[in-house]
């Protein structure tokens, strides 16, 4: 911060507006000190305060009978029975990863782990939805390579498995990649702890790494402003990217959970965005109390750090614990056992005469360098109702393009000049190249790993949480192609896809989190997209009775003034009551199995990947979601993935989503190594081949079980029809696709590997 130019007012250099400075002066009744201004700048940044989105986020359903902790804490917590709870959280580290991909992604993992174990939960799984520019772009390949290595390097070293995610390549992310990280933890319900500085006279103890100058201004400089260019200019921003140490994080996890097991900690908070400014003000404000902080007591990595640097540094692997004075010796001894640094840096104080809890910071001389109401930093940030404006071409986006009309007309088959086999191959890539760099078997809980089914499946267990036979299904989903056409319906469809994904492993959804990645909120169209997407998610989650227990908003995702396509990511966790056997996997499809489509035939191509990536026509009306029909499809899929399916001989289930029926069938063939032969007329056109209409599942079932499956579907009110069988070594859709399975599998495996090999070309 000391390097900022002198021609611009300090508050503007720090990212505050003139109006926001006026608000600060009114709160304090005087001009702020340099430190106070810096603290408000980071705490009132878009990343920390959600000042543009809070008014809309209130519309999301967050309550449920099993929700123990909802939005507002470090992670959401849900009771899953038997005295056990799960904690879940999703965060973004988009701009840091664009500047320094390895450390940006690595510290994103570290931060989300701390969010979860802060609640008293043992982190047991990570997932990573990632979005990059086209693979043909050298810089996008460089970012892709660095981000994946960063996630692998940190997750593997800290000892938490990365068990899935999503991978998307699109030109919309060329200048601004998205790196979202989801974490799941398990805990005994009685170990749950909140981030509150309760108890006047209790001590604020800083745990973990030394505080350095890395990450200063990370939230205000990086995550709360757009990029001026897709390339270049990173050197000036690189000091704002934190540097991670996974081995320190491992020690911090063990020490923190041990402290909680011993009951030595009253409250605990991660030092993430805004560092000590955030941790001290939030813990004090939640308790309605104040706190004094001695900045000089903070262990420092570098010489002569100022209070501004100390209070705003985002150095990683640090926690703030609230400890009773009589527990301090035990806390210090426990931390020493794990070689974790522990230092008293402050004390919880009573409210002043007006009832206000104040955050007071002193320097090494004892002089007060900041004295502010704690809640004014964390709870009373500006709240903006920014203008909303639908895009001028909204109606045009929803109109079918000429190629979509042609593709849906079988009578004009002679006019098709497309090599659909080649296009199907071009649309696919095997994520195993990415997941193969992650250790997904840590803890030995992984029953279905990355890419093996529509959702990952874990045993519900962990250190301190014995397995009782239950399982968890996890998925993260996004479809920016849908949301670019219609953000409200696209977001609802995304929630529907996530719910169906966990159903295909036999799970019922119990909770969701969201990561809302959007462009510049100062653009009215972006705010319209955000508002519409939130309404779509709220509607779908209410219909599916899935509470959103937490999330993250990432704005200013733009480059050179161009906003990314709206990209809401949904993470859903489902519960399997009895995990007696491994649920069906894509690789389970057998030679001779019948293929049955659950759900209606569709030729709607709006927002489909084929139209967007192959035809260059990203528009077209999206297929509507019928919530009742979707719930019926989820219910039968859940049954088929369990005992009922085993009785029928069900070997695989795969939902129809991105890439439509064509990609669904091809992925089943690639996973199993067995060809698929579609009955003539069952898929009659490219539109039916690539339609992404919702509420549909392909089931591979023994021939002897087809009639009973069809009867079961009829009894559930779900349309169902045989569409072919598994056999041979080719993917055959009469008149449309004829493709050797081996060629398809080789091409999809080689695509990412070849791109990585040419990273530095």
PyMOL commands that set and color helices and strands:
alter all, ss='L'
color gray80, all
select helices_A, chain A and resi 10-13+18-28+34-43+46-49+54-57+94-99+101-117+138-158+171-173+189-191+218-222+234-238+246-261+275-287+295-297+307-312+325-337+374-378+394-397+402-407+410-415+420-426+432-435+442-444+480-485+487-503+524-544+586-588+609-615+627-640+643-648+660-672+686-690+703-716+741-757
alter helices_A, ss='H'
color red, helices_A
select strands_A, chain A and resi 67-69+76-81+84-92+122-132+162-169+178-188+203-208+267-270+290-294+318-323+342-349+358-362+368-373+446-448+456-459+471-477+508-517+548-554+558-559+562-563+567-576+594-598+650-655+676-678+697-701+720-726+730-733+737-740
alter strands_A, ss='S'
color yellow, strands_A
deselect
rebuild
show_as cartoon
